[in-house]
Amino acid sequence: MHVIDNEGIFDNIEYMTYICTMIITQEDKFYVAEALELGVVSQGTTIEQAKNNLSEAVALYLEDVKMSPKKLQQQKAPLVSVLKVEYA
């Protein structure tokens, strides 16, 4: 695969896939998306925009931290559950 930019052609770029748990909440006029395992957060004015912005933020984060694929796979998805609390 070749990637062309202003500097020239780069060969042998390896792309990896990372799957994580995402939650989206609405806060005022924005949707806030968070990748739970990584603690990466982004936002957008629509759900789709929040998802796309989070995807870009996660990709940049993963490029920056340079974690090995094995270490990334060891991160466990958080337990998501419902809590019922009775109060007066």
C-alpha positions as CSV (number, residue, x, y, z in Angstrom):
1,M,0.0,0.0,0.0
2,H,1.2,3.5,-0.8
3,V,0.3,6.8,0.9
4,I,1.2,10.0,-0.9
5,D,1.6,13.3,0.7
6,N,3.6,16.5,0.1
7,E,6.8,14.7,1.2
8,G,6.5,11.7,-1.2
9,I,5.5,8.1,-1.1
10,F,5.6,6.0,2.1
11,D,5.7,2.2,1.7
12,N,4.7,-0.6,4.1
13,I,2.3,1.3,6.3
14,E,0.6,-1.2,8.5
15,Y,-2.9,-0.5,9.6
16,M,-4.4,-2.2,12.7
17,T,-7.9,-2.4,14.1
18,Y,-8.8,-1.5,17.6
19,I,-12.3,-2.1,19.0
20,C,-13.5,-0.5,22.3
21,T,-16.6,0.3,24.2
22,M,-18.1,3.7,23.4
23,I,-20.8,5.6,25.2
24,I,-22.6,8.7,24.0
25,T,-24.4,11.1,26.2
26,Q,-26.2,14.4,25.3
27,E,-25.0,17.5,27.2
28,D,-26.9,20.6,26.2
29,K,-26.5,21.0,22.4
30,F,-23.7,18.6,22.1
31,Y,-23.3,14.8,22.1
32,V,-20.2,13.6,24.1
33,A,-18.6,10.3,23.0
34,E,-16.2,8.4,25.2
35,A,-14.0,5.4,24.5
36,L,-14.2,3.8,27.9
37,E,-11.1,1.6,27.9
38,L,-8.9,4.5,26.8
39,G,-10.5,7.5,28.5
40,V,-10.5,9.3,25.2
41,V,-13.4,11.8,24.8
42,S,-14.7,13.9,22.0
43,Q,-17.9,15.7,21.0
44,G,-20.1,16.8,18.1
45,T,-23.4,18.5,17.4
46,T,-24.9,15.2,16.1
47,I,-24.4,11.6,17.2
48,E,-22.7,10.8,13.9
49,Q,-20.3,13.7,14.3
50,A,-19.5,12.7,17.9
51,K,-18.7,9.2,16.7
52,N,-16.5,10.4,13.8
53,N,-14.7,12.8,16.1
54,L,-14.1,10.1,18.7
55,S,-12.8,7.7,16.0
56,E,-10.3,10.3,14.9
57,A,-9.3,11.1,18.5
58,V,-8.8,7.4,19.3
59,A,-6.7,6.9,16.2
60,L,-4.5,9.9,17.1
61,Y,-4.2,8.6,20.7
62,L,-3.2,5.2,19.6
63,E,-0.6,6.6,17.2
64,D,0.8,8.8,20.0
65,V,1.0,6.2,22.8
66,K,2.6,3.5,20.6
67,M,1.1,0.7,22.7
68,S,1.9,-2.7,21.5
69,P,-1.1,-4.7,20.1
70,K,-0.7,-7.2,22.9
71,K,-1.0,-4.6,25.6
72,L,-4.0,-3.1,23.9
73,Q,-5.7,-6.5,23.8
74,Q,-5.1,-6.9,27.5
75,Q,-7.3,-3.9,28.3
76,K,-10.7,-5.2,29.4
77,A,-14.0,-3.7,28.6
78,P,-15.6,-2.1,31.6
79,L,-18.6,-3.8,33.3
80,V,-21.7,-1.9,32.4
81,S,-24.7,-2.5,34.6
82,V,-27.8,-1.0,36.1
83,L,-27.9,0.2,39.7
84,K,-31.2,0.5,41.5
85,V,-31.2,2.8,44.5
86,E,-34.2,3.6,46.7
87,Y,-34.2,7.0,48.4
88,A,-36.6,9.3,50.2
